[in-house]
Amino acid sequence: MVIMIRMTRITRPLKVMCMLSIALALLACLSACEDIIELEVQDADAAIVITGEITNRHQAHDIRVYRTVPVSSEGTSMDPVSAAQVEVTDQTKRSYPFYEVEPGLYRSNQFRGVIGRTYHLQVQVDGEVFEAVSTMSPTVMVDSIGTGTNDFIGDDGMFITLKFRDPEGEPNYYRYTIAVNDSLPRFVSVFDDKFNDGLSVTHELINWDQPLKKGDRVLIQRQHIDEQVFRYWRAISSTNPGAAAPANPPSNISNGALGFFSAQSINEYIVHVPE
């Protein structure tokens, strides 16, 4: 469901959030006077990386399977894995096979995920089995959408606000992506209701890489995710790229694989930043 909303402008203090993507630590050569310090980097063992989402939309769904490559290798840091066996089953034992459509990309036939149903992913690569389980959470409707302003983020300092009442007595986890005008969607924020269960809630969304301007058309996707997937994206949003040894985000996939598998319900809202 896509909802068209013409936003009204509101002004309120901004809760500053720093949204940074996970990055590999940079290796620097240090020099001082005549001394040169040489750093020897050891390559880590290759790891399987799996990412995939099942939604409550009637569509084909994608699962991606990659293998990490050594730091010393030239080119990309991910190597697509072909000839894997990829399958999703639900709690009713219905099976959804995924077929390779290009190296590392596996796609299902069209189907609609069911809210409240639990989905089990199994990926087989060279005799190894990787599994994950995710339950599709119900949607929580938004009551109103507006814009806020703050000088901290420069220029017009605009951000998007979504107001709603959080359902009482049940944990809820939210993930947002934003696409501005013709840009690709970008992950911007995750929230939980640990401290506002059952209360009126405002979520503030900032795309640090593409500040909003007057007249922008914004597509907001609100994903209702489970706790394990929330922990994955929270780790990504809070990772400090300047840390000495940034850790991998907690994966919900077994057997040491990186990445995530998410069964999620979604709502989309198309809004226009007021002139």
URTATA-V764050 format. One line per field, one symbol per residue. ss: DSSP state (H for helix, E for strand, - for the rest). phi: phi as a letter, one per 40 degrees, with the letter a starting at -180 (. if undefined). burial: b if it has 16 or more other C-alpha atoms within 10 Angstrom, else e. A space follows every 10 residues. Layout:
ss = ???
phi = ???
burial = ???
//
This chain:
ss = -EEEEE-EE- ---------- ---------E EE--EEE--- -------EEE EEEEE---E- -EEEEEEE-- -------EEE ----EEEEEE ----EEEEEE EE--EEEE-- E------EEE EEEEE--EEE EEEEE----- ---EEEEEE- HHH----EEE EEEEE----- --EEEEEEEE -----EEEEE EE-------E EEEEE----- ------EEEE EEEEE-HHHH HHHHHHHH-- ---------- -------EEE EEEEEEEEEE EE---
phi = .bbcbccbcb baccccbbbb ccbccccbcb bafccbbbbb bcccccbcbb babbbcbcac bbbbbbbcbd dcccgccbbd bcgcbbabbb ccgcbbcbbc badgbbbccc abcbdgccbb cbbbbfgcbb bababccccb cccababbba cdcgfcgcac bbbabcccga cbbbbbbbbb fbcccbcbab abbdbadgbc bbbbbbccca dcbdgcbbbb bbbbbccccd cccccccbcc ccccaccccc ccbcggccha bbcbcbbbbb bbccc
burial = eeeeeebebe eeebeeeebb ebeeeeeeee eeeeeeeeee eeeeeeebbb bbebbbbeee bbbbbbbbbe eeeeeeebbe bbebbbbbbb eeeeebebbb eeebbbbbee eebbbeebbb bbbeeeeeeb bbbbbbbbbb ebeebbbbbb eebeeebbbb bebbbbeeee ebbbbbbbbb eeeebbbbbb bbbeeebeee bbbbbbbeee bbbeebbbbb bbbbbbbbbb bbbbbbbebb eeeeeeeebb bbbeeebbbb bbbbbbbbbb bbbee
//
